[in-house]
């Protein structure tokens, strides 16, 4: 067995079974194993209305240096002890507590039961101020999961950080995969970002972003350092948008001696676009007779009617006709689905409360604490 794994296993098992593994408390610093982090007198109502005793086992008083560990795993249902009344283990009224037999040896069979019960517990609580990595999980199995979270009514994995330079959940990939991945098999979202601070962002990407699908947004722009004052200002430009899946092309061309010119577009132009529209603007002098003499054919169009050697600015737009566009036309206006009627993308703009938002944040409350 790997030495680190062997040592870690020893520590876990000592924590599970305390003195029962035949290890005396003198081997450990009392500062490391004292009961201070645990309640030495938890209160629980018993059937007759009295208060439960401070200890769980008749032979493990609160002063036992392993009491905190045993108290924790007793509450978790990992250990239950032996009923009183056996040889040398009298029942002590009024509680008739069970006995733990902390100095008895543990068989391999009993050890396997300890490990199995601990492994099947519904939650793990690790609290440490000394280790930067209290949990380390690793697997080398293809398609395996070092950590998996599964919840029916809550969050499968919940992370919280109060540091300004850290993350509630951090993922890193070093070999071409994904640092963090999300998948939705229903009508929900694979990844959700929610920001309730006007100065923050629901998502920040440092680097190129690829979207394979349709991107829907309320507005859009570029943001760059202002070229004339980059240290102190940002510069924004809004996107140019239309109700169609429209592409826009433009340029300048110089007419020949006949006042004509042929503008050649890229080889993929007609495969990508249809329904062309044209604009021509003469530069330097009026061009009242300027016109499109030949519409786009063979990925080019012809301009005529201009003055010899004059300059013309042209613009052509087209509507996408590639396979993806044909199968995914963007509707200009549509009814909201029944589940979103009466709700708003921006309820505050229409005098509505936040509860009227279409986008409801998933449950971000911390997991409930044990009632034990």
C-alpha positions in Angstrom: 0.0 0.0 0.0 1.2 3.5 -0.8 2.7 5.0 2.4 0.6 8.2 2.3 -2.5 6.1 1.8 -1.5 3.8 4.7 -0.9 6.7 7.1 -4.2 8.3 6.0 -6.1 5.1 6.5 -4.6 4.8 10.0 -5.7 8.3 10.9 -9.2 7.8 9.6 -9.6 4.5 11.4 -8.3 5.9 14.7 -10.8 8.6 14.3 -13.6 6.1 13.8 -12.9 3.7 16.6 -10.9 5.7 19.1 -9.2 3.7 21.8 -10.8 0.5 20.6 -8.0 -0.2 18.2 -5.7 -0.9 21.1 -3.9 2.5 20.8 -3.5 4.3 24.1 -4.2 8.0 24.3 -0.6 8.6 25.4 0.6 8.1 21.8 -1.2 11.3 20.8 -0.9 14.9 22.0 -4.0 15.7 24.1 -4.1 19.0 22.3 -4.7 17.2 19.1 -7.4 14.8 20.3 -9.2 16.6 23.1 -12.9 17.0 23.1 -13.0 20.8 22.9 -14.4 21.0 19.4 -17.3 18.8 20.4 -20.2 19.5 22.8 -19.4 17.8 26.2 -23.0 18.0 27.2 -25.4 17.8 24.3 -29.0 18.0 25.3 -31.7 15.6 24.0 -35.1 15.0 25.4 -35.7 11.4 26.5 -39.2 9.8 26.7 -39.6 10.4 30.4 -39.0 14.1 29.9 -35.5 14.1 31.5 -32.3 15.4 29.9 -30.0 12.9 28.3 -26.6 12.3 30.0 -23.5 14.2 28.9 -21.9 10.9 27.8 -23.0 8.2 25.4 -21.3 5.2 26.9 -21.0 4.3 30.6 -17.2 3.5 30.2 -16.3 6.6 28.1 -16.6 9.7 30.3 -16.3 13.2 28.9 -12.8 13.4 30.3 -11.7 10.6 27.9 -9.4 12.2 25.3 -11.2 10.3 22.6 -14.7 11.3 23.8 -15.2 13.9 21.0 -14.5 11.3 18.3 -16.7 8.7 19.8 -19.5 11.2 20.5 -19.4 12.3 16.8 -19.5 8.8 15.3 -22.1 7.7 17.9 -24.5 10.5 16.7 -23.8 9.5 13.1 -24.9 5.9 13.9 -21.5 4.3 13.2 -21.1 2.8 16.7 -23.8 1.9 19.2 -21.9 -0.1 21.9 -23.0 -3.1 24.0 -26.1 -3.2 26.1 -25.4 -3.0 29.8 -26.1 -6.0 32.1 -23.3 -8.2 30.9 -20.4 -9.5 33.0 -18.7 -6.6 34.7 -20.9 -4.1 32.9 -23.8 -3.3 35.3 -26.7 -1.1 34.3 -26.4 2.3 36.1 -29.7 4.0 36.6 -31.4 6.2 35.5 -30.0 6.0 32.0 -28.6 2.5 31.8 -26.1 3.6 29.2 -24.4 1.0 26.9 -20.7 0.2 27.2 -18.2 0.9 24.4 -15.3 -1.3 25.8 -12.7 1.2 24.5 -9.7 -0.9 25.4 -10.9 -4.1 23.7 -9.2 -5.4 20.6 -11.0 -5.1 17.3 -11.1 -8.0 14.8 -10.7 -7.5 11.1 -14.4 -8.3 10.7 -15.4 -5.6 13.2 -13.0 -3.2 11.5 -14.7 -3.9 8.1 -18.1 -3.1 9.7 -16.7 0.2 11.1 -15.4 1.2 7.7 -18.6 0.1 5.9 -20.9 2.1 8.3 -18.6 5.2 8.0 -18.5 4.9 4.2 -22.3 4.7 3.9 -22.9 7.8 6.0 -25.0 10.5 4.2 -22.5 13.3 4.7 -18.9 14.1 5.4 -17.9 17.0 7.8 -14.3 17.9 7.8 -13.2 21.0 9.6 -9.6 22.0 9.6 -7.5 25.1 10.0 -4.2 23.5 9.3 -4.5 21.8 5.9 -5.1 23.7 2.6 -6.5 20.5 1.1 -8.6 18.6 3.7 -10.1 16.4 1.0 -8.1 14.9 -1.9 -9.8 12.6 -4.3 -8.1 10.9 -7.3 -9.0 8.3 -9.9 -7.1 7.0 -12.9 -10.1 5.0 -14.3 -11.2 6.2 -17.7 -14.5 8.0 -17.4 -14.2 7.9 -13.6 -15.2 10.6 -11.1 -12.9 11.6 -8.3 -15.8 13.3 -6.7 -19.5 12.9 -7.5 -22.4 14.8 -6.1 -26.0 13.6 -6.5 -29.0 15.4 -5.0 -32.7 14.9 -5.6 -34.0 18.1 -4.1 -30.9 20.3 -3.6 -27.4 21.0 -5.0 -25.3 18.0 -5.9 -22.2 20.0 -5.1 -22.1 23.3 -3.2 -19.0 25.4 -2.8 -18.6 28.7 -0.9 -15.6 30.9 -0.7 -15.3 34.3 1.2 -11.9 35.1 -0.4 -11.8 37.8 -3.0 -9.2 35.9 -5.1 -10.7 32.4 -4.8 -13.7 30.5 -6.1 -16.5 28.6 -4.5 -15.8 25.8 -7.1 -12.6 25.6 -9.1 -11.9 23.2 -11.9 -8.7 22.8 -13.9 -7.8 20.6 -16.8 -4.3 20.0 -18.1 -4.9 17.8 -21.0 -7.4 19.2 -23.5 -10.6 18.5 -21.6 -12.8 20.8 -19.5 -11.9 22.4 -16.2 -15.6 22.7 -15.4 -18.4 21.0 -17.4 -22.1 21.1 -17.1 -24.8 19.0 -18.8 -28.6 19.4 -18.8 -30.9 16.6 -20.0 -34.1 18.4 -19.4 -35.4 22.0 -19.9 -32.9 23.5 -17.5 -29.5 25.0 -18.0 -26.2 23.1 -17.9 -24.4 26.0 -16.3 -26.0 28.9 -14.5 -24.4 32.1 -13.3 -26.3 34.6 -11.1 -25.1 38.0 -9.9 -27.1 40.1 -7.5 -24.4 42.8 -7.3 -24.7 45.7 -9.8 -20.9 45.9 -9.9 -20.3 42.3 -10.6 -20.8 39.8 -13.4 -22.8 36.6 -13.7 -19.9 35.3 -15.8 -16.3 36.4 -16.7 -14.3 34.7 -19.4 -10.6 35.5 -19.8 -9.8 34.3 -23.3 -11.6 33.1 -26.4 -15.2 31.8 -26.0 -16.9 29.3 -28.3 -20.6 28.9 -28.5 -21.9 26.0 -30.6 -25.6 27.0 -30.8 -27.6 30.1 -30.7 -26.7 33.0 -28.3 -29.6 35.0 -27.0 -29.0 38.3 -25.0 -30.7 41.5 -24.0 -27.9 43.7 -25.5 -24.3 43.4 -26.7 -21.2 45.4 -27.3 -17.4 45.2 -27.4 -15.4 46.7 -24.6 -11.8 47.7 -25.0 -9.3 50.0 -23.5 -10.0 53.4 -25.0 -7.2 53.9 -27.6 -6.7 57.6 -26.8 -6.8 57.1 -23.0 -6.3 53.4 -22.4 -5.2 53.7 -18.7 -8.3 55.6 -17.6 -11.2 54.8 -20.0 -13.1 52.0 -21.7 -14.6 52.3 -25.2 -17.8 50.5 -26.1 -19.6 49.9 -29.4 -23.0 48.2 -29.7 -23.6 45.3 -32.0 -25.3 45.9 -35.4 -28.4 43.6 -35.4 -31.4 42.8 -37.6 -34.5 40.7 -37.5 -32.9 38.4 -40.1 -29.7 36.3 -39.9 -28.0 39.0 -41.9 -24.4 39.2 -43.0 -22.9 42.6 -44.0 -20.1 43.2 -46.5 -18.6 46.5 -47.7 -15.6 48.1 -49.4 -14.4 50.7 -52.0 -13.6 50.2 -55.6 -12.2 52.4 -58.4 -14.2 52.5 -61.7 -12.4 51.9 -65.0 -12.4 54.3 -68.0 -16.0 53.2 -68.8 -17.2 54.1 -65.3 -17.6 50.4 -64.5 -16.1 47.9 -62.0 -16.6 44.3 -61.1 -16.5 43.4 -57.3 -15.5 39.9 -56.6 -16.7 38.3 -53.3 -15.1 35.3 -51.5 -15.6 31.8 -53.0 -18.0 30.8 -50.2 -20.2 33.9 -50.5 -23.2 32.5 -52.4 -23.0 29.2 -50.6 -23.5 31.2 -47.3 -25.9 33.9 -48.4 -29.1 34.7 -50.4 -31.5 37.6 -50.8 -28.8 40.2 -51.5 -29.3 44.0 -51.0 -27.0 46.7 -52.4 -25.9 50.2 -51.6 -23.6 52.4 -53.8 -22.2 55.7 -52.7 -20.0 57.8 -55.1 -16.9 59.4 -53.5 -15.5 62.8 -54.5 -18.2 63.8 -56.9 -21.9 63.2 -57.6 -22.8 60.0 -59.4 -26.5 60.3 -60.3 -26.3 57.5 -62.9 -24.5 55.0 -60.7 -26.2 51.6 -60.5 -25.7 47.8 -60.1 -25.4 46.6 -63.6 -25.2 42.9 -62.8 -26.4 41.3 -59.5 -24.3 38.7 -57.7 -23.6 35.8 -59.9 -20.6 33.5 -59.6 -19.7 35.3 -56.4 -19.3 38.8 -58.0 -21.4 41.8 -59.0 -20.9 44.6 -61.5 -21.2 48.4 -61.0 -21.8 50.8 -63.9 -22.9 54.4 -64.8 -20.2 56.1 -62.8 -17.6 58.6 -63.9 -14.3 57.3 -65.3 -11.7 56.6 -62.7 -14.0 57.7 -59.8 -14.2 55.9 -56.5 -17.3 54.1 -55.2 -18.1 52.8 -51.7 -20.3 49.7 -51.8 -22.3 47.7 -49.3 -23.9 44.3 -49.8 -26.0 42.4 -47.3 -27.2 38.8 -47.5 -29.3 36.4 -45.4 -27.6 33.3 -44.2 -28.6 30.0 -45.9 -26.1 27.6 -44.5 -27.5 24.3 -43.0 -27.3 25.5 -39.4 -29.1 28.8 -40.2 -31.8 27.0 -42.2 -32.5 24.6 -39.3 -32.3 27.3 -36.6 -34.0 30.5 -37.8 -34.3 33.0 -35.0 -38.0 34.0 -34.4 -38.5 37.8 -34.4 -41.5 37.6 -32.0 -43.1 34.7 -30.2 -45.4 33.9 -27.3 -43.8 33.1 -24.0 -44.2 29.5 -22.9 -46.9 28.9 -20.3 -44.3 28.6 -17.5 -42.9 32.1 -18.3 -46.1 34.0 -18.9 -46.5 36.8 -16.4 -42.7 36.8 -15.8 -40.0 39.1 -17.2 -36.4 39.0 -18.2 -36.0 42.4 -16.6 -38.9 42.9 -14.2 -37.5 46.0 -12.6 -37.9 47.9 -16.0 -41.6 47.3 -15.8 -42.2 48.1 -12.2 -42.3 44.5 -11.2 -40.6 42.8 -8.2 -37.6 40.4 -8.5 -39.9 37.5 -7.9 -41.4 38.1 -11.3 -38.1 37.3 -13.0 -38.0 34.5 -15.6 -34.5 33.6 -14.5 -34.7 32.2 -11.0 -31.5 31.4 -9.3 -31.0 27.8 -8.3 -31.0 27.0 -4.6 -27.8 28.5 -3.3 -28.6 28.1 0.4 -26.0 26.2 2.4 -26.9 22.5 3.1 -28.9 22.0 6.3 -27.1 21.1 9.4 -27.6 17.8 11.2 -30.5 17.9 13.6 -28.7 15.4 15.8 
